[in-house]
Amino acid sequence: MSSKTLDDYNRMRDFAATPEPAAKRSRKSAKTAHALQFCIQKHDASRLHYDFRLELDGALKSWAVPKGPSLDPKAKRLAVHVEDHPLDYATFEGSIPEGHYGAGDVIVWDRGVWIPQGDPHEAYEKGRLKFELQGEKLSGLWNLVRTHMPGKQEQWFLIKHQDHAARPESEYDVVQAEPDSVLSDRTLVPKRRGKAAATKAVKQPEKAAQPKSPKRSSKTTLSGAVAGPLPETLKPELATLVESAPDGEWLYEIKFDGYRVMARIESGDVRLLTRNGHDWTHKLPKQAEALIALGLESAWLDGEMVVANDQGVPDFQALQNAFEVGSSGKIAYYLFDVPYLNGMDLRKVPVQERRAALAAVLEPNKSPLLRFSDAFEETPEALLNSACQMQMEGLIGKRVGSAYVSRRSNDWIKLKCKNRQEFVVVGFSDPKGARSAFGALLLGLHDADSGQLRYAGKVGTGFNETTLKSIYQQLLSLETKKAAVVNPPTGYEAKGVHWLEPTLLAEVAFAEMTKEGSVRHAVFHGLRNDKPARDITQELAKPVKKTAAAKKTRAKDEPAVAPSKSTGGSKAKAKTPAMDGKVRITHPERIIDASSGTTKLQLAEYYASIAEFILPELADRPVALVRAPEGIAGELFFQKNAERLAIPGITSLDKALTVQPVMIINNAEALIGAVQMSTVELHTWNATSVDLDKPDRFVLDLDPDPALPWKSMVEATQLTLSVLDELGLKAFLKTSGGKGIHVVVPLTRKLGWDEVKDFSHAIVSHMAKLLPDRFSAVSGPKNRVGRIFIDYLRNGLGATTICAYAARTREGLPVSVPIFREEVAELKGANLWNVHNVHERLAEVGHEPWADLKKTRQSITADMRRRIGMKKPKK
């Protein structure tokens, strides 16, 4: 059997153009302290297939499975053995550029742990692997068997073993039933191919027969409508993020930057509910009145609450301000679906017919607060371009003929806008793999101040064979020996580069610009010749002028961080409503997290903006800081006292009271001052300065083996809550911002540190005895292989836990966020929210998940100790 090394993987890819992770040589032992992981990636390349990968010897052994896995033991799935992939590939999702090896979209369809039955090395060599899968979607025993069929690559079969997880394919096709990513909101809508692609025609849907009046709108004219009672609750259908517009028949609407709200109407009573079921009727009284005026007997309506700015573009900040100051009259309710109407359940009615019925319902409406969300006839590419030029979020697409389902679906998709502008073409790279002509175009931009032409990265996707050849012919005549940019790339990025006279312009879409000024996730859209190259600089959005009223609202309701005019851009000043003065932020442009491009100033802005949420969690609690002076990729410092830290407004407690000197952050000035001193994370004690000898809570930190699927964390959280419920202890949850969940149990101050820690340890030991294959009560990576360590050590004197709403020193700067216990099963991870998107979460639910935490009065009793096997404490 031929060896398939990571060298093969690297040789076949141009990492300057593809977003795939490069295989890095590691000195670490292949025997890592975690369970062996597996992943299955759904890959829409030249043909849709599934890449099945098993970790072994520090790499992912990989097979391409054309039809995907089947739970039916009678179905043998062909699995073609391909080159090994690096371990980092297990979480890769994205689009591989056209012209490159494996070009197409990739999502992680399943992931988790695989457990070999016997020696995996011996079985792999023999070509007969038997193993158990513990994934989000797949479980039970499986077999990979090498065949003797001829071919350029080894042919194997992937076969499900007959066990509890097996199901006949006639009853359940897992790849059809569960098509989406397990890591994100992404899905793949496969391209049409062959005859379907050649003959496709996007037809406008026929308009459904219009009812004579709203009360008759759903009686007989809507196919699939079923008479039934009005559901008490109804969750909305959610759209899935895709990389590009799919083929087929779709309706496209504008993606509004607002709040998703469902309206329940019954006999003149209206309830307006958020996507998580929270009643906002009291916040939207005028919209409720307008809905009552429609005269509907009963209905569920689906839409988005939006406030437009002076240019008519949805403005999320203006929407938040409208809620905060009670100006609901400025909020428009854009309606786009009607899953239930006047005694008829319309969820199985095709979307185009539901929308026609909704349009008829709204036709007599005279209120400017209720509006129909129109679909547009232009191509999605033209629509997206227009939406992006108007600085909107993007588009929502809905598959013609689709039903309404209360979950995330690939029948509803979202296309998001990217940045887009012209760049000077300063060079090109040699092609690699299956690519012809050239690999990528090297880009440049003129500095707006100095006029120097500076390197701005590469674009390697968006080309087809025709454009590759035609552009290449233009490039050849412009070749020169010297780079036109003042900062040409070096090292690996400079290999195989051909420099050009800077005359050609390329229009490029991209996700963002790095701190070095290079584009990320760039897509080529065409060459331009309507502007001189010397005029091409980075396009920056101009700030929208605010009215005096808007400025007053912001000053009153929104913490702010703003650059200081007197500092020439090298410093900034941060201010929140709770502060009399400002905190000076030095080096505001310093990159804290390279993956998101987040700067020190942006982190300060984040903490200023959530001061009203985080300060109550910090109040009077000793706090430890995790500082990152050189960003999260540099050395981190865990600091428990304020010595040598000039943080204004901070409080220090005497060592005599706390055994060790500690600090307390009780105001916004100290909070932002900590960020000025390069703080990213804030960790708090389980006691306050009111009585530092007696904790007012304990925390159980569910810390999983990183290879475990999220499903294991969901089950572990639910089991932990069940144990606490049985004991009679009310618990609250928050995401860790990493891999785990924190279970927070408030206590009335009665017991000392040792007693509380011993009790939490006993709970963990009790659970580990009950379910030793799932839980570990012993710390250390080796003790949690394939299991979840429930960390009780955070409950000792001086121990800390990440504060709710604090950022983490991890890629993307995720945030620890309080959650409802009912939400756990719906989440896809503990790092969903970060410093850039957590505001949407806070705007919708605020502090509601923990609203009752400080009101909870409960104590550890003798009966609780007895029930978990604790001995009676010594007096």
Secondary structure, 3 states (H helix, E strand, C coil): CCCCCHHHHHHCCCCCCCCCCCCCCCCCCCCCCCCCEEEEEEEECCCEEEEEEEEECCEEEEEEECCCCCCCCCCCEEEEEEEEECHHHHHCCEEECCCCCCCEEEEEEEEEEEEECCCHHHHHHHCEEEEEEEECCCEEEEEEEECCCCCCCCEEEEEECCCCCCCCCCCCCHHHHCCCCCCCCECCCCCCCHHHHHHCCCCCCCCCCCCCCHHHCCCCCCCCCEECCCCCCCCCCEEEECCCCCCCCEEEEEECCCEEEEEEEECCEEEEEECCCCECHHHCHHHHHHHHCCCCCEEEEEEEEECECCCCCECHHHHHHHHHCCCHHHCEEEEEEEEEECCEECCCCCHHHHHHHHHHHHCCCCCCCEEECCCECCCHHHHHHHHHHCCCCEEEEEECCCCCCCCEEEEEEEEECCEEEEEEEEEEECCCCCCCCCCCEEEEEECCCCCCEEEEEEECCCCCHHHHHHHHHHHHCCEECCCCCCCCCCHHHHCCEEEECCCCEEEEEECEECCCCCEECCEEEEEECCCCHHHCECCCCCCCCCCHHHHHHHHHHCCEEEECHHHCCCEEEEECCCCCCCEEEECCCCEEECCCCEEHHHHHHHHHHCHHHHHHHHCCCEEEEEECCCCCCCCCEEECCCCCCCCCCCEEECHHHHCCCEEECCCHHHHHHHHHCCEEEEEECCCCCCCCCCCCEEEEEEEECCCCCHHHHHHHHHHHHHHHHHHCCCCEEEECCCCCEEEEEECCCCCCHHHHHHHHHHHHHHHHHHCCCCEECCCCHHHHCCCEEEECHHHCCCCCEECCCCECCCCCCEECCEECHHHHHHCCCCCCCECCCHHHHHHHHCCHHHCCCCCCCCCCCHHHHHHCCCCCCCC
